[in-house]
């Protein structure tokens, strides 16, 4: 059965194997996640499960109530009414994050099922998806690994510039996809074929060999490797 879980990146550390070799690992708080919705080919055009992760401490409005707020006075104020209704429909506690995992078959899972870190095992190959750190505006050297001119006499203040971006008369435009300075980072990144080194079921922790995208506290998606 295909597997997937939502987690939170806690940081990196190192562990030792039985031979004393050092293994750099990223520790991820994986789950527990609840199945909030099942999507099927008949109803949605594809098979997927929607998982919820992260408890929300609900807050309720106080003070004067209008006709509309009287109708929804039992609804929390820190999530939308649509989200509240989505969870209430299946009698589930609201979750902070909702993510979908497309699986070929979802017959083994039902709404309300809880998925924990033990859905994976030591030695499994996984893909991890996260949002990379935002670096703001960056030049072509930092963003695209361009080379630079010599920092010697006569170079002028252009030794880190990108250079020409095209001819003037023909084609009289800049081609799409031209590598230039711009926003670096803060994008969806997938690291494939990583190895699960250790699992702590009691504390919902998964140690994955190597680095995964994003900062500490960032949300990541762990699923079976497509190249394993």
Secondary structure, 3 states (H helix, E strand, C coil): CCCEEEEEEEEEEEEECCCCCEEEEEEEEECCEEEEEEECHHHHCCCEEEEEEEECCCCCCCCCCCHHHHHCCCCCCCCCHHHHHHHHHCCCCCEEEEEEEECCCCCCCCCCCEECHHHCCCCCEEEEEEECCCCEEECHHHHHCCCCCCCCCCCCCCCCCCCCCCCCCCCCCCCCCCCCCEEECCCEEEEEEEEEEEEECCCCEEEEECCCCCCCCCEEEEEECCCC
